[in-house]
Amino acid sequence: MAQSAKTIPLARYLFKRLAQQGVHAVHGVPGDLTLRALDHVPSAGLRWVGACDALGAGYAADGYARARGLGALMTSYGGGELSAVAAVAGSFAEDVPVVHVVGTPARRVLKNMRWYMHMHGSLGDHRLGVFREMAEKVTVAQVRLDDEKTAPELVDKAIRECLTWSRPAYIELPSDMVNASVDPDRLRKSIGSTIVPAGPHGVPRWQAAKGLLQRLYSSKQPLILVDRGQGVSSLREDINEFVRQTGIPTLCMPSGAGMIDNSLSNYYGIHSGPAGQIDTMPYVDSADFIIAFGPLFSDAQTLGWSTLPDSAKLATIGRNSIGAQQMDGKDVIRQLLKQLDPTQIPSRNAHLLGNFRDVPPPAVQPGDPISQTGLYLRLGRFLQRDDVVVLGGGTACVGGRDLVLPRGARVMASGMWFGAGQALPAALGAALGQTAGRTMLVVGDGDFQAAAPALSTIIRERLAVTVFVVNNGGYGASRLTHRQEAPYNDVAPWKYLEAARFFGAPDDYPVETYRLETWRDMDGLMGSESFHDGKGLKLVEIVVDKYAAPPNFQTVFSQMRRNL
């Protein structure tokens, strides 16, 4: 379709809109219905990052969005999009904004199909909108760009809803609409935001803040609890300022690790109850008012809901809600800060919480085999300012609660979804989305095997990633949950350190590999200057006992068994 001097192709409009929101990379797998659209990615100033599979692309877009604020995924109709749907659903469950663009059949093809014809990639019937119907369950907006007059507005709507609600959006791009001529003037205007009203019977934001402060001032032992659900990752700076100005004792949920600056004196670590370095449950139980930012109170995060705070003492704040009331959370926090009188805040009783920063690793002998007891406290010595730490599900996610984070460092950990094979592609996306610091992944061998091809993309894109593969011969979390000797908990014995060579790492891309079996090996690695330089791929295999697990791991998974 010819373009006039005053128009641009629709696909270019779409990709430029994504670029305007800070996206610089699009993840995906090319397909016959997306190829023409992909020609417009470079001209929009974006980078195409092709994955080995659509599921991995989806998890990479999720990790990218967690690092950068918005992710983009492109797949083809049918099999491609359904391969990615588990990742998109995970983004929905954990409030991660990802725009999923799906290349669909040309309008003219669908119009001319007869009853005996079937479209490749379909379900072999004429329910050609069925995949959109599926997407409705795991996205906050679904648009089909089938009219050049309305398409730009629909693009803006999808991206706006994605950002406002911090959840995925779904855009259908028919192959014969890729080069449709659209007016580029709309690109000069802000994409805007969905204004979240207080509701027909709601209260003004200043009054909501006043009510929260009244509850705070009348309490005797207040507490702040911080997670990363409900879109509050975008409020990180405001939440930290509120924590700093109030001085109230503050804890993070496991998936919210890094949301709060660990150097703040009133930050006391991760709330894991008796499974943490410090048992936080006595303080949580005795708190009489708790402000919770973006809580993800899943059974996995709360020891089978055993560490949940009393709901009568709880006030929750999300990106777009105060409790059950729709409201702009950012405005409410700013109203809280504006109205705050620190002299009215009651005694903090912080002495009731221990100092998680001073917990030493267990004493070991240099020649002893590495165990998961104290492993993560020692890995914490590797961390530097602004690093991103991606934790695989299972034992890595539990052990990572022990990390003490330098200023600006963050943790990416699942609190709800725990998709197999999520961590490695998420680290790929995080490394692409990072603007400062290094990317570090701690992942079990089973989780690594579920997503190993993502390592080839890390190598091809020449990213700087440090990967710790904790090799315990199988699914450690499953062993702790049920029948540890069962053969279904075992995985094949891969030669992990040969992966970079197999995936074609070029000679001019720095690769370092290490196999650690004793604490002496680990101390030697931590003392290596090149290991800390943040260049290229560092692939570290940590060999641990197949069945051994520290007490806090046992506590977590014994509680989880109650819900089986």
C-alpha positions as CSV (number, residue, x, y, z in Angstrom):
1,M,0.0,0.0,0.0
2,A,1.5,3.3,-1.1
3,Q,2.4,5.9,1.6
4,S,1.7,9.6,1.2
5,A,4.2,12.1,2.5
6,K,1.9,12.8,5.5
7,T,1.3,9.2,6.5
8,I,3.3,6.3,8.0
9,P,2.7,2.5,8.0
10,L,0.6,1.3,10.9
11,A,3.3,-1.1,12.1
12,R,5.8,1.7,12.3
13,Y,3.2,3.7,14.3
14,L,2.8,0.8,16.7
15,F,6.5,0.3,17.3
16,K,7.2,4.1,17.6
17,R,4.5,4.3,20.3
18,L,6.3,1.5,22.2
19,A,9.6,3.3,21.8
20,Q,8.1,6.5,23.2
21,Q,7.2,4.6,26.4
22,G,10.9,3.6,26.9
23,V,10.9,0.2,25.1
24,H,13.9,-0.4,23.0
25,A,13.7,-4.1,22.4
26,V,10.9,-6.4,21.1
27,H,11.1,-10.1,22.0
28,G,9.5,-12.8,20.0
29,V,9.7,-15.6,17.4
30,P,9.2,-14.7,13.7
31,G,6.3,-16.2,11.8
32,D,4.8,-15.9,8.4
33,L,2.1,-13.5,9.7
34,T,4.6,-11.2,11.4
35,L,7.5,-11.0,8.9
36,R,6.3,-7.8,7.1
37,A,5.7,-6.1,10.5
38,L,9.2,-7.0,11.6
39,D,10.6,-5.0,8.8
40,H,9.5,-1.9,10.6
41,V,11.2,-2.6,13.9
42,P,14.5,-1.0,13.1
43,S,13.0,2.1,11.5
44,A,11.1,2.7,14.7
45,G,14.4,2.7,16.7
46,L,13.8,-0.7,18.2
47,R,15.9,-3.8,18.5
48,W,14.5,-7.2,17.5
49,V,15.5,-9.9,20.0
50,G,14.5,-13.2,18.5
51,A,14.1,-16.1,20.9
52,C,14.4,-19.9,20.3
53,D,10.8,-20.4,21.4
54,A,7.7,-18.2,22.1
55,L,7.4,-19.2,25.7
56,G,11.0,-18.1,26.4
57,A,10.3,-14.8,24.5
58,G,7.3,-14.2,26.7
59,Y,9.4,-14.7,29.9
60,A,12.1,-12.5,28.5
61,A,9.6,-9.7,27.8
62,D,8.4,-10.1,31.4
63,G,11.9,-9.8,32.8
64,Y,12.5,-6.8,30.5
65,A,9.4,-5.1,31.8
66,R,10.3,-5.7,35.4
67,A,13.7,-3.9,34.7
68,R,12.4,-1.2,32.5
69,G,8.7,-0.6,33.1
70,L,7.2,-2.0,29.9
71,G,7.9,-5.0,27.8
72,A,7.0,-5.9,24.2
73,L,6.4,-9.4,22.7
74,M,5.5,-10.4,19.2
75,T,4.3,-13.8,18.0
76,S,2.3,-15.2,15.2
77,Y,-1.3,-16.2,15.3
78,G,-2.4,-19.6,16.9
79,G,0.5,-21.8,17.8
80,G,2.9,-18.9,18.4
81,E,0.7,-16.9,20.7
82,L,-0.5,-20.0,22.6
83,S,3.1,-21.1,23.1
84,A,3.6,-17.7,24.8
85,V,0.4,-17.6,26.8
86,A,1.8,-19.2,29.9
87,A,4.3,-16.3,30.2
88,V,1.7,-13.7,29.5
89,A,-0.5,-15.3,32.1
90,G,2.4,-15.1,34.5
91,S,2.8,-11.4,33.8
92,F,-1.0,-10.9,34.4
93,A,-0.7,-12.8,37.7
94,E,2.2,-10.7,39.0
95,D,1.2,-7.3,37.6
96,V,3.8,-6.9,34.9
97,P,3.1,-4.7,31.9
98,V,3.8,-6.5,28.6
99,V,2.3,-5.6,25.2
100,H,1.7,-8.7,23.2
101,V,1.4,-8.1,19.5
102,V,0.0,-11.0,17.4
103,G,0.3,-11.2,13.7
104,T,-3.0,-12.5,12.4
105,P,-4.3,-13.5,8.9
106,A,-5.1,-10.9,6.4
107,R,-8.6,-9.4,6.4
108,R,-9.3,-10.3,2.8
109,V,-8.3,-13.9,3.4
110,L,-10.8,-14.3,6.2
111,K,-13.5,-12.5,4.2
112,N,-13.1,-14.9,1.3
113,M,-12.9,-18.1,3.2
114,R,-15.7,-20.7,2.4
115,W,-17.1,-23.2,4.8
116,Y,-14.8,-26.0,3.6
117,M,-11.7,-23.9,4.0
118,H,-9.4,-23.7,7.0
119,M,-6.7,-21.3,8.0
120,H,-3.3,-22.7,9.0
121,G,-2.5,-22.0,12.6
122,S,-6.2,-22.2,13.5
123,L,-8.0,-25.0,15.4
124,G,-9.3,-26.4,12.2
125,D,-12.6,-24.7,12.5
126,H,-14.0,-21.3,11.8
127,R,-13.7,-19.8,15.3
128,L,-11.0,-17.4,14.1
129,G,-11.5,-15.1,17.1
130,V,-11.1,-17.9,19.7
131,F,-7.5,-17.0,20.5
132,R,-8.6,-13.4,21.3
133,E,-11.2,-14.8,23.6
134,M,-8.5,-16.8,25.4
135,A,-6.4,-13.7,25.7
136,E,-9.3,-11.9,27.4
137,K,-8.6,-14.0,30.5
138,V,-5.0,-12.9,30.9
139,T,-4.9,-9.4,29.5
140,V,-6.5,-6.1,30.5
141,A,-7.1,-4.9,26.9
142,Q,-7.6,-6.6,23.6
143,V,-7.8,-4.7,20.3
144,R,-7.9,-5.7,16.6
145,L,-6.4,-3.2,14.2
146,D,-8.7,-3.8,11.2
147,D,-9.4,-0.2,10.2
148,E,-6.7,2.4,9.5
149,K,-9.0,5.2,10.7
150,T,-9.3,3.8,14.2
151,A,-6.1,1.7,14.5
152,P,-3.8,4.4,16.0
153,E,-6.3,5.2,18.7
154,L,-6.6,1.5,19.5
155,V,-2.9,1.1,19.7
156,D,-2.8,4.0,22.2
157,K,-5.7,2.5,24.2
158,A,-4.0,-0.9,24.5
159,I,-0.6,0.5,25.6
160,R,-2.4,3.0,28.0
161,E,-4.4,0.3,29.7
162,C,-1.3,-1.9,29.9
163,L,0.6,0.8,31.7
164,T,-2.2,2.0,33.9
165,W,-3.1,-1.4,35.3
166,S,0.4,-2.9,35.0
167,R,-0.9,-6.0,33.2
168,P,-0.5,-7.3,29.7
169,A,-2.4,-6.0,26.7
170,Y,-3.2,-7.9,23.4
171,I,-3.0,-6.3,20.0
172,E,-4.0,-8.2,16.8
173,L,-2.2,-6.9,13.7
174,P,-3.7,-8.5,10.5
175,S,-0.9,-9.0,7.9
176,D,-2.6,-6.7,5.3
177,M,-2.8,-3.9,7.9
178,V,1.0,-3.8,8.5
179,N,1.5,-1.1,5.8
180,A,-1.8,0.6,6.1
181,S,-1.4,4.4,5.9
182,V,-2.1,6.2,9.2
183,D,-1.7,9.8,10.3
184,P,1.6,10.2,12.4
185,D,0.4,13.5,14.0
186,R,-1.0,11.5,16.9
187,L,2.5,10.5,17.9
188,R,3.2,14.1,18.9
189,K,0.6,13.7,21.7
190,S,1.0,12.0,25.0
191,I,-0.4,8.6,25.2
192,G,-2.1,9.7,28.4
193,S,-3.3,7.6,31.2
194,T,-6.5,6.1,32.4
195,I,-7.7,8.3,35.2
196,V,-8.7,6.1,38.1
197,P,-11.7,7.7,39.8
198,A,-12.5,7.6,43.4
199,G,-15.8,5.9,42.5
200,P,-19.3,7.3,42.7
201,H,-19.3,7.0,46.5
202,G,-15.6,7.4,47.0
203,V,-13.6,9.9,49.0
204,P,-11.1,12.4,47.7
205,R,-7.5,11.4,47.7
206,W,-6.6,13.9,50.4
207,Q,-9.3,12.5,52.6
208,A,-8.2,8.9,52.1
209,A,-4.7,10.0,53.1
210,K,-6.0,11.8,56.2
211,G,-7.9,8.6,57.2
212,L,-4.8,6.5,56.9
213,L,-2.7,9.0,58.9
214,Q,-5.4,9.0,61.7
215,R,-5.1,5.3,61.9
216,L,-1.3,5.5,62.0
217,Y,-1.3,8.2,64.7
218,S,-3.6,6.3,67.0
219,S,-1.6,3.0,66.6
220,K,1.0,1.8,69.1
221,Q,3.1,-0.4,67.0
222,P,2.8,0.3,63.3
223,L,4.4,-1.6,60.4
224,I,5.0,-1.1,56.7
225,L,5.0,-4.1,54.5
226,V,6.1,-3.8,50.9
227,D,5.7,-6.1,47.9
228,R,5.7,-5.5,44.1
229,G,2.2,-6.5,43.2
230,Q,-0.7,-4.3,42.0
231,G,1.6,-2.2,39.9
232,V,3.5,-0.6,42.8
233,S,6.9,-1.1,41.2
234,S,6.3,2.2,39.4
235,L,5.9,3.8,42.9
236,R,9.2,2.6,44.3
237,E,10.7,6.0,44.8
238,D,7.5,7.4,46.5
239,I,7.3,4.3,48.8
240,N,10.9,4.7,49.8
241,E,10.4,8.3,50.6
242,F,7.4,7.4,52.8
243,V,9.4,4.8,54.6
244,R,12.3,7.2,55.1
245,Q,10.2,10.1,56.4
246,T,8.0,8.0,58.8
247,G,10.8,5.9,60.2
248,I,8.3,3.1,60.7
249,P,9.8,-0.4,60.8
250,T,9.5,-1.8,57.3
251,L,9.6,-5.4,55.9
252,C,9.4,-6.7,52.3
253,M,7.6,-9.7,51.1
254,P,9.9,-12.2,49.3
255,S,8.9,-11.1,45.8
256,G,9.3,-7.5,46.9
257,A,12.9,-7.8,47.9
258,G,14.8,-4.8,46.7
259,M,11.7,-2.5,46.6
260,I,13.1,-0.8,49.7
261,D,16.6,0.6,50.0
262,N,18.4,-1.9,52.3
263,S,20.5,0.9,53.8
264,L,17.5,2.6,55.4
265,S,17.9,2.1,59.2
266,N,14.2,1.3,59.6
267,Y,14.3,-1.5,57.0
268,Y,14.4,-4.9,58.7
269,G,14.5,-7.4,55.8
270,I,12.2,-10.0,54.4
271,H,9.0,-11.1,56.1
272,S,9.2,-14.9,56.0
273,G,8.1,-15.6,59.5
274,P,10.1,-18.5,61.0
275,A,11.6,-19.3,57.6
276,G,13.6,-16.1,57.5
277,Q,17.0,-15.1,58.9
278,I,15.0,-13.2,61.5
279,D,11.7,-14.6,62.7
280,T,9.5,-11.6,61.9
281,M,6.2,-13.2,62.9
282,P,6.1,-12.0,66.5
283,Y,6.4,-8.4,65.4
284,V,3.8,-8.7,62.7
285,D,1.4,-10.4,65.1
286,S,1.9,-7.6,67.7
287,A,1.6,-4.7,65.1
288,D,-1.7,-3.0,65.5
289,F,-1.7,-1.1,62.1
290,I,0.0,-2.3,58.9
291,I,0.3,-0.4,55.7
292,A,0.9,-2.9,52.9
293,F,2.0,-1.7,49.5
294,G,1.2,-4.1,46.6
295,P,1.0,-7.3,48.6
296,L,0.9,-10.7,46.8
297,F,-0.4,-12.8,49.6
298,S,0.0,-16.2,47.8
299,D,0.4,-19.4,49.8
300,A,3.9,-19.7,48.5
301,Q,4.9,-16.4,49.9
302,T,3.2,-16.8,53.3
303,L,4.0,-20.4,54.3
304,G,0.6,-21.6,53.3
305,W,-1.0,-18.3,54.5
306,S,0.4,-18.9,58.0
307,T,2.3,-15.6,58.0
308,L,-0.5,-13.4,56.8
309,P,-1.2,-10.3,58.9
310,D,-4.5,-9.8,60.6
311,S,-6.8,-8.3,57.9
312,A,-8.5,-6.0,60.5
313,K,-5.1,-4.3,61.1
314,L,-4.3,-4.0,57.3
315,A,-4.6,-1.1,54.9
316,T,-3.4,-1.9,51.3
317,I,-2.2,0.5,48.7
318,G,-1.8,-0.4,45.0
319,R,-1.0,1.6,41.9
320,N,-4.7,2.2,41.4
321,S,-6.3,1.3,44.6
322,I,-6.6,2.0,48.3
323,G,-8.1,-1.2,49.7
324,A,-11.1,-2.0,47.5
325,Q,-11.5,1.6,46.4
326,Q,-10.2,2.6,43.0
327,M,-7.9,5.5,43.4
328,D,-4.5,6.8,42.2
329,G,-2.0,5.3,44.6
330,K,0.8,7.7,43.7
331,D,-1.4,10.7,44.5
332,V,-2.4,9.1,47.8
333,I,1.2,8.5,48.8
334,R,2.1,12.1,47.9
335,Q,-0.9,13.3,50.0
336,L,0.4,11.2,52.9
337,L,3.8,12.8,52.7
338,K,2.2,16.3,52.4
339,Q,0.1,15.8,55.4
340,L,2.5,13.8,57.5
341,D,3.4,14.9,61.0
342,P,6.3,12.7,62.2
343,T,5.9,13.9,65.8
344,Q,2.6,12.1,66.0
345,I,4.0,8.7,64.9
346,P,4.1,6.4,67.9
347,S,7.1,4.6,69.3
348,R,8.5,2.2,66.7
349,N,9.5,-0.6,69.1
350,A,12.2,-1.6,66.5
351,H,14.2,-3.4,69.2
352,L,11.7,-6.2,68.8
353,L,13.1,-7.0,65.3
354,G,16.6,-8.4,64.9
355,N,19.2,-7.1,62.6
356,F,19.2,-9.2,59.4
357,R,22.3,-7.5,58.1
358,D,24.5,-9.0,60.9
359,V,23.6,-12.6,60.5
360,P,26.9,-14.4,59.7
361,P,27.1,-17.4,57.4
362,P,27.4,-20.7,59.3
363,A,31.0,-21.7,60.1
364,V,32.5,-24.1,57.6
365,Q,35.8,-25.8,56.8
366,P,37.4,-24.8,53.5
367,G,37.4,-28.4,52.3
368,D,33.8,-29.1,53.2
369,P,31.3,-29.8,50.4
370,I,29.1,-26.8,49.5
371,S,25.7,-27.0,51.1
372,Q,22.7,-24.8,50.6
373,T,23.0,-23.8,54.3
374,G,24.6,-20.4,54.2
375,L,25.1,-20.5,50.4
376,Y,23.1,-17.4,49.7
377,L,24.7,-15.4,52.4
378,R,28.0,-16.1,50.8
379,L,26.7,-15.3,47.3
380,G,25.7,-12.0,48.7
381,R,29.3,-11.0,48.8
382,F,29.2,-10.9,45.0
383,L,26.6,-8.2,44.8
384,Q,27.4,-4.6,43.8
385,R,25.4,-1.4,43.6
386,D,22.5,-1.5,41.1
387,D,22.7,-5.2,40.4
388,V,19.6,-7.1,39.4
389,V,19.3,-10.6,41.0
390,V,17.0,-13.0,39.2
391,L,15.9,-16.0,41.4
392,G,14.6,-19.2,40.0
393,G,11.6,-20.8,41.6
394,G,11.9,-23.4,44.4
395,T,15.0,-23.5,46.5
396,A,16.7,-20.5,44.8
397,C,13.7,-18.3,45.5
398,V,13.7,-19.4,49.2
399,G,17.5,-19.0,49.6
400,G,17.5,-15.6,48.0
401,R,15.6,-14.2,50.9
402,D,18.9,-14.2,52.8
403,L,20.5,-11.7,50.4
404,V,21.4,-8.2,51.8
405,L,21.2,-5.9,48.8
406,P,23.6,-2.9,48.1
407,R,22.1,0.4,47.3
408,G,20.0,0.3,44.1
409,A,20.2,-3.5,43.8
410,R,17.0,-5.3,43.1
411,V,15.6,-8.9,43.2
412,M,13.3,-10.4,40.6
413,A,11.5,-13.3,42.1
414,S,8.1,-14.9,41.5
415,G,5.6,-14.5,44.2
416,M,2.6,-16.1,42.4
417,W,3.3,-17.8,39.1
418,F,6.5,-19.8,39.5
419,G,6.5,-21.0,35.9
420,A,9.0,-23.7,35.0
421,G,11.8,-22.2,32.9
422,Q,10.9,-18.6,33.7
423,A,14.2,-17.5,35.3
424,L,16.8,-17.9,32.6
425,P,14.8,-15.9,29.9
426,A,13.8,-13.4,32.5
427,A,17.5,-12.8,33.2
428,L,18.0,-12.3,29.5
429,G,15.2,-9.7,29.4
430,A,16.5,-8.0,32.6
431,A,20.0,-7.7,31.1
432,L,18.5,-6.0,28.1
433,G,16.4,-3.7,30.1
434,Q,19.1,-2.7,32.7
435,T,20.4,0.8,32.5
436,A,23.0,0.3,35.2
437,G,24.5,-2.6,37.2
438,R,25.0,-6.2,36.4
439,T,22.5,-9.1,36.0
440,M,22.9,-12.2,38.1
441,L,20.8,-15.3,38.0
442,V,20.6,-18.1,40.6
443,V,18.7,-21.0,39.2
444,G,18.3,-24.7,40.0
445,D,19.4,-27.3,37.5
446,G,15.8,-28.4,36.8
447,D,14.7,-24.8,36.1
448,F,17.7,-24.2,33.9
449,Q,17.1,-27.3,31.8
450,A,13.5,-26.1,31.1
451,A,14.8,-23.0,29.4
452,A,18.4,-23.7,28.3
453,P,18.0,-22.3,24.7
454,A,17.7,-18.8,26.2
455,L,21.4,-19.0,27.0
456,S,22.1,-19.0,23.2
457,T,20.2,-15.7,22.9
458,I,22.2,-14.2,25.8
459,I,25.3,-15.2,23.9
460,R,24.0,-14.0,20.5
461,E,23.1,-10.6,22.0
462,R,26.5,-10.5,23.7
463,L,24.9,-9.7,27.1
464,A,26.7,-9.5,30.4
465,V,25.0,-12.1,32.7
466,T,26.3,-14.2,35.6
467,V,24.5,-17.5,35.9
468,F,24.8,-19.7,39.0
469,V,23.4,-23.1,38.4
470,V,22.7,-24.9,41.7
471,N,23.2,-28.6,40.7
472,N,21.5,-30.9,43.1
473,G,20.5,-33.4,40.5
474,G,16.8,-32.5,40.2
475,Y,13.9,-30.6,41.6
476,G,14.9,-29.7,45.1
477,A,11.5,-28.0,46.0
478,S,9.6,-31.1,44.8
479,R,11.9,-33.4,46.9
480,L,11.1,-31.3,50.0
481,T,7.4,-31.4,49.2
482,H,6.8,-35.1,48.4
483,R,8.9,-38.3,48.2
484,Q,12.4,-37.0,47.9
485,E,13.7,-40.3,46.5
486,A,11.1,-40.6,43.8
487,P,12.6,-40.8,40.3
488,Y,10.3,-38.1,38.9
489,N,12.3,-35.6,40.9
490,D,15.5,-36.4,39.1
491,V,16.9,-34.6,36.0
492,A,19.4,-35.7,33.4
493,P,23.1,-35.0,34.4
494,W,24.0,-32.2,32.0
495,K,27.5,-30.9,31.5
496,Y,26.5,-27.3,32.2
497,L,29.9,-25.7,31.6
498,E,30.0,-26.9,28.0
499,A,26.7,-25.0,27.2
500,A,28.4,-21.8,26.0
501,R,30.5,-23.7,23.5
502,F,27.5,-25.7,22.3
503,F,25.5,-22.6,21.8
504,G,28.3,-21.1,19.6
505,A,29.9,-18.5,21.9
506,P,32.3,-16.6,19.6
507,D,36.0,-16.2,20.5
508,D,35.7,-12.4,21.1
509,Y,32.8,-12.8,23.6
510,P,34.2,-13.3,27.0
511,V,33.1,-16.5,28.7
512,E,34.3,-17.8,32.1
513,T,33.2,-21.1,33.5
514,Y,33.6,-22.4,37.1
515,R,32.6,-25.6,38.9
516,L,32.4,-25.3,42.6
517,E,32.3,-28.3,44.9
518,T,33.9,-27.0,48.2
519,W,33.8,-23.8,50.2
520,R,37.4,-23.3,49.2
521,D,36.3,-23.3,45.5
522,M,33.7,-20.6,46.3
523,D,36.2,-18.4,48.3
524,G,38.6,-18.6,45.3
525,L,35.9,-17.6,42.9
526,M,34.8,-14.6,45.0
527,G,38.4,-13.5,45.1
528,S,38.8,-13.5,41.4
529,E,39.0,-10.0,39.9
530,S,37.8,-11.0,36.5
531,F,34.7,-12.7,37.9
532,H,33.5,-9.4,39.3
533,D,34.1,-7.3,36.2
534,G,30.6,-7.7,34.8
535,K,31.8,-8.6,31.3
536,G,30.3,-11.3,29.1
537,L,29.0,-14.6,30.4
538,K,30.0,-16.1,33.8
539,L,28.7,-19.6,34.1
540,V,29.1,-21.1,37.5
541,E,28.0,-24.7,38.4
542,I,27.6,-25.1,42.2
543,V,27.4,-28.8,43.1
544,V,25.4,-29.5,46.3
545,D,24.0,-32.7,47.9
546,K,21.0,-34.2,46.2
547,Y,18.9,-34.4,49.4
548,A,20.3,-31.9,51.9
549,A,18.4,-28.8,52.6
550,P,18.7,-26.1,55.3
551,P,16.0,-25.8,58.1
552,N,14.3,-22.8,56.6
553,F,13.8,-24.6,53.3
554,Q,12.2,-27.5,55.3
555,T,10.0,-25.0,57.0
556,V,8.7,-23.4,53.8
557,F,8.0,-26.6,52.0
558,S,6.5,-28.4,55.0
559,Q,4.0,-25.6,55.2
560,M,3.3,-25.8,51.5
561,R,2.5,-29.5,51.9
562,R,-0.6,-28.6,53.9
563,N,-2.2,-27.2,50.8
564,L,-1.6,-30.3,48.6
